[in-house]
Amino acid sequence: MVFKPSQKDEFPCFTLSGVKLKFVEQFCHLGHILCNSLNDDVDIKREIQNLYKLMRTNMLISRFRRCSTHIKKDFI
């Protein structure tokens, strides 16, 4: 994968072992999202969403932990 060129002019085709590489807007590498705009806004947004999901899960677990055994049996 290769980032799309910023200029609209004719751009050479890249090959690796005879396979043509695709131009992409963004891709994930080692758990981080890399964009052709060279900013990490998309990656930061993803991290914030994951943090929100984790906080919500922890809140539900702590509330469930406080429930009585009788109520827990009804959920399971």
C-alpha positions as CSV (number, residue, x, y, z in Angstrom):
1,M,0.0,0.0,0.0
2,V,1.2,3.4,-0.9
3,F,-0.4,6.8,0.0
4,K,-2.1,8.6,-2.8
5,P,0.0,11.4,-4.2
6,S,-1.0,15.0,-3.3
7,Q,-0.5,16.2,-6.9
8,K,-3.0,15.1,-9.6
9,D,-0.2,14.7,-12.2
10,E,0.7,11.3,-13.7
11,F,2.3,9.2,-11.0
12,P,4.4,6.1,-11.5
13,C,3.1,2.6,-10.6
14,F,4.8,0.9,-7.8
15,T,5.4,-2.9,-7.8
16,L,6.7,-5.3,-5.2
17,S,7.7,-8.8,-6.4
18,G,5.7,-8.1,-9.6
19,V,2.5,-7.2,-7.6
20,K,1.1,-3.7,-8.2
21,L,0.7,-1.7,-5.0
22,K,-2.6,0.0,-4.3
23,F,-2.9,3.7,-3.5
24,V,-4.8,4.2,-0.2
25,E,-6.1,7.1,1.9
26,Q,-5.2,5.4,5.2
27,F,-4.1,2.1,6.7
28,C,-3.4,0.5,10.0
29,H,0.2,-0.3,11.0
30,L,1.2,-1.7,14.4
31,G,-2.2,-0.7,15.8
32,H,-2.0,2.9,14.7
33,I,-4.0,4.4,11.8
34,L,-1.8,6.3,9.3
35,C,-3.4,8.8,6.9
36,N,-2.1,10.4,3.8
37,S,-2.9,13.8,5.3
38,L,0.0,13.2,7.8
39,N,-2.2,13.9,10.9
40,D,-3.4,11.5,13.5
41,D,-7.0,12.7,14.0
42,V,-8.5,9.4,12.9
43,D,-6.3,7.5,15.3
44,I,-7.0,9.8,18.2
45,K,-10.8,9.5,17.5
46,R,-10.5,5.7,17.5
47,E,-8.6,5.7,20.8
48,I,-11.2,8.0,22.5
49,Q,-14.0,5.7,21.3
50,N,-12.2,2.7,22.7
51,L,-11.6,4.4,26.0
52,Y,-15.3,5.4,26.2
53,K,-16.3,1.7,25.5
54,L,-13.9,0.6,28.3
55,M,-15.2,3.1,30.8
56,R,-18.8,2.1,30.0
57,T,-18.0,-1.6,30.4
58,N,-16.3,-0.9,33.7
59,M,-19.3,1.0,34.9
60,L,-21.7,-1.8,34.0
61,I,-19.5,-4.4,35.7
62,S,-19.3,-2.4,38.9
63,R,-23.1,-1.9,38.9
64,F,-23.6,-5.6,38.2
65,R,-21.2,-6.5,41.1
66,R,-23.5,-4.6,43.5
67,C,-26.6,-6.5,42.5
68,S,-27.9,-9.3,44.7
69,T,-27.4,-12.9,43.7
70,H,-31.1,-13.3,42.9
71,I,-30.9,-10.5,40.3
72,K,-27.7,-11.8,38.9
73,K,-29.3,-15.2,38.3
74,D,-32.1,-13.6,36.3
75,F,-29.6,-11.9,34.0
76,I,-27.7,-15.1,33.3
